[in-house]
Structure formats: structure tokens, C-alpha cells
Amino acid sequence: LNGVGVPKTIDNDILHIDKTFGFDTAVEEAQKAIQAAATEAKSALNGVGVVKLMGRQSGFIAMNASLANGEVDVCLIPEVKFNMEGPSGVVEHIKHLLATQGHAVVVLAEGAGQEYVTSAGGTDKGGNPILGDIGPWICKRLKTEMPCDVKYIDPTYMVRGCVANAHDSIYCTVLGQNAVHGAFAGFTGISVGLVNAHTVYLPIERIIE
């Protein structure tokens, strides 16, 4: 029995592979939440729109959605530690944004800033660490630190529980076809994926290191 895998995670956090399927669709769907937050923020006095997106240990969705949108002022991801306080902290920066442009839009990956929040500890049934909820925490913190009208949006599974866009649909077809070809060729313990725009086979033990 041959075992051939495909890169199944919308977080786009598999080593060596250019892109996982579903990532583009998730980034595109996240635009709706960010745009709604931007509209709400601009419509209120000292409005702050906060959006929490999927990304337990990687912030690719949050970062790419922020870059694509053009309305985001602050993007916080697990890979980059940040200060809440001090002259270069998040609080002071948002105060500056409210003073200069009258609103702010903040996008968070769900795994960002875990050092600031209390989690239940342990892991879930999938083996993932149980995280503290950074979204409500940062909303409460901003309201405490400054006069602002915070609107919080958490689309949760809406960014992945949707119809795949054209790019992901084609990509899935390519992955599926090549996975079958790999199995017929006698390979096992591999995953098919895109590396430098080429469809390749990679040993599973290497991409999960």
C-alpha cells in the first residue's frame, strides 16, 4: 500500500513547499472581514477595527491578507514578538494613528501575542496547543488605554469553509493528479507539492521536521 500525501493546511506553513492549497482562498475571503472592519473604524469617532484570523503558529494568512487589503495599520503574527507598551509599542502606535488619521485597523493571527494572554494549557484532540484568545484581550486593552470605539470581527472558519477560488481549484487538480501518478510509480511516504513553481515529490519526514 503506497501512501502519498498532499499539503493540507490553509496556514501555508509546510516546509519547502511554495504554497498549500486553500491558502489563496482563505486570504481572499479574509478581505471581507478586513474591509468591514475598516469601514466600521472609519465610520466612528476614534474607531478601531480589530480582525482575528486563523494562524496558530504562523501568520501567513494575516500577513498576506493585510498586504493585499491596503487598509491595515497594524498586523500582529506569531513569528514576530511585539511590545504592547513603550514608545515603540502597539498601544502608543494606535494612539498616534487615532491622533493623526482618526481611525486604525488591526489584524491579528490567532497565535500572536500569546505571552500576554492566559491559555487553558494542554492540547486539543488534534494535538494543537490550546491558545489564549488574543482578540478580546487586545480589544479590552485598547479600550482601557485610550478613548476609542472598538469593533471586533472574528470570521473563524468562514475563511476556509467556502468555495475554493479558481487558483486553488486548479492547484488541487494538479496536486491530485500528481499524487496518483506518484503512487502508480511506486513511491510511498511522500507528499506532492509546488517548489519553485515546479510540481515535485518530497519525503514526508523532511517537510514535517
Salt bridges, closest charged atoms under 4 A:
ASP24 OD1 - LYS19 NZ 3.25
ASP24 OD2 - HIS167 ND1 2.93
GLU29 OE2 - LYS32 NZ 3.15
GLU71 OE1 - LYS42 NZ 2.88
GLU85 OE2 - ARG141 NH2 1.94
GLU92 OE2 - LYS95 NZ 3.61
GLU115 OE1 - LYS81 NZ 3.81
ASP124 OD2 - ARG56 NH2 3.46
ASP133 OD1 - LYS52 NZ 2.77
GLU145 OE2 - ARG141 NE 3.30
ASP149 OD1 - LYS151 NZ 2.68
ASP154 OD2 - LYS52 NZ 3.54
GLU209 OE2 - ARG206 NE 3.25
